[in-house]
Amino acid sequence: MNLNELPGSEIILPGLSDLHRGESNTIGALLAAIASTRLTEAGLDIPKDNLAPEPEITLYALLEDERDDAYVYYNALLNQLNSFCNALELSYKYKPSNFIV
């Protein structure tokens, strides 16, 4: 499975890389922290020691500092995150190795 083909990968994958480098306060890293349980259950390695303690609040505050439309952008980012997680979970669920024969 190519993770680059999943919807939202252009934000989530750099965020995962940020977390692996110890950076926890980027938009992508905060999104990955928000969905860390879902991402881990779908087979991705999430470094738990680098997660922001309140990623939703931290992300919103970051967006408020950068944008006038923080609320709209925050919701759009969460929708992208949800799309990425849904696609990842479906691909993980239906991998050939997960089929019972």
N, C-alpha and C positions, 0 to 999 in steps of 0.2 A: 504494500500500500504506500502510495506517495502522499505524504501529509501536505505537500504544497498544493495539491489539487482540491483540498477541502475548503469550503467557504470560510472566510475569515482567517485563513492561514497567514495572510500578509501581516496581520497584527499579532496573532497568537504565537506563531513560531519564533519571531524575534524576541517576544516576551519570555519564552521558554529558554532561549539562549541567554537572555539577560539574567534570569534566575540562576542558571548554571555558572555564570560569571560572578554571582554574588550581588547583582544589581536588582533591588526589589521595588524601586519607585519609578519605573517606567510604565507607560500605559499598558504595554503588552504584558509586563511582569505582573502588574496588578490584576489584569484580566485573568491570567493564568492562576494567580493566587485565589481569585474568587471561585474558580472552577477546579481547584486542585484535586478535590475528592473525585469528581467526575473524570478528570483527565487521568488520574492514577488508576481508577477502576477500568478505564478503557485501554490501559497498557502503557501509558507514557510515564517516564521517570521525572518526577517533580521533586526538586530538592527542598524538603520541608523546612530546613533550617534557614532558608532565605526568604520565606514568605512574610509579607507585611502582616501585622497582627489584625488590622481592620481594613482589608483591601478595598471594600466598597466605599468607605468614608474617605480613605486616602485618595482613591481614584477621583472621586467627585471633587474633592478639594483641589487636586492637581488641575483638573479641567476648569474649575472656576477661576483659577489663577491665570489660565492661558486663553480662555474663550468667553465670549459673551453668551453663547448658546450652550452652556455647560449641560443643562438638563437634557436638551435634545440630543446632544452628542453622546452623553453618558448612556442614554437609552439605546441609541444606535449601536454603540460599542457592546452593550449587553446582548443585543440581538445578534450581532456578529459572533460573539462568544457562544451563545446558545446554538447557533447554526453549526459552528465548528464542532462543538461537543456532540450534537446530535449525529452529524455525519461520521465522526470518529467512533461513536458508540455503535452505530449501525455497521460500520466496516469491521469493527472488532467482534461484534456479535456474530457476524456472518462469515468470518474467516473460515476457510476449509478445515483448519485444525480444530475448530470449535463444533464441527458437526458430529453428531452421534451416528455411527454407522451400525 
